[in-house]
């Protein structure tokens, strides 16, 4: 039979290519709840926006595990134990993006 390419196929393979090139999909937290974003999307945010995401995600990781499910509705398709692993991975990436922005800002000012 003949294979017909669909929009889903294109999106799937584009995402596979992004991940192969180091652009990972992350789960982060804001005051509005859980969000999924590509690392490249987060890198385009300014320092204060990244810091807000970093702080909200760190607060989530530091709260009592039972409290997490009272304050935030679980994201669709995730089991409760996966959230902490995903957010912890995201915090590391956001931290490195913040560090890069800080160094970039200091090098522009000649510090």
N, C-alpha and C positions, 0 to 999 in steps of 0.2 A: 503494500500500500504506500500511498504518498503521505509524507509528514507535512503537516501544516503548522507553521510557526505562529504562535499567538503572542499577545502582549505579555501574558504571564511568563512565557519562555524568555522573552527579551529582558524583562525585569529580573528574573531569576539569574540569568547568566551575567547581567550587568552587576548584580550584587556579588556574585561569585568572583568576578574580576576585581571589584573594589576590595574585597577581603583578601584576595591573593596579593594585591598591591599594598596591603597594610592598613587600609581604611576599614575599621571595624565598626559594627553597629553596637551602640552602647545603650544601657538603661540608666537614666539619670532621674533625679527627683527635683522638683521645684515646689513652690508653695501650692501649686495646683495639682500635684500628684506625680505619677510616673510618666516618663516620656522616653521614646526611643529616638536616637539620633545617630548619625554617622559621625565619626571622629572629625572628618573634614568639615562638617556643618558646625560642630562645636568650636573648631579652630577659627572660624570666621567671627565668632562672638567677641565682644569687647571684654576687657578685664573684669569690670563689675558684674556683668552677666555671668561670666564663667565662675566668679567667686561665689555668687548666689547659688549656682547649681552645686558647686563644690561643698558649700556649707550645709545646704539642705540634704545632700547625699550623705555627708558625714554625720549629721544629726540623726538620720535614719539608721545608720549603722550603729550608732552609739545608744539608741533607745532600747528599752526593755523589749525582748523579742515578742512578747504578748501584746505590747502596746502598738506595735507596727500595724497590726490588722484592725485596730480601732481607729487610728488616725488616717490611714491611707487605704483606699480600696485596692485590692490586688489587681495588677495588670492582667488583661485577658490572655489566656494561653500559657501562663507561668504557674508552676507549682510554688507554694510558699517558701520552700527552701532554696529555690533557684534565685529568688529576688536578691537575697543578701550577697550571693556570689556575683551576680551581674552588677549590682551597685558597687561592690568592692572593686571590681575590675574597672568600672567607669571612673571611680574616684582616683585611681592611679593614673588613668589617662588624662583626666581633667587637671590633676595636679601637675603633670608634665607640661600640659598646654599653658597653664598659668605661669610656670617657671620660665618657659620659653618667651611668653609675652613680657614678663618682668625683665628678663635679660635683654630682650629686644628694645624695650623702653629705655633701659639704662645705657645701652650702647648708642642709641640715637642722641641721648643727652650728653654723651661723652663722660659718663660716670664709670 
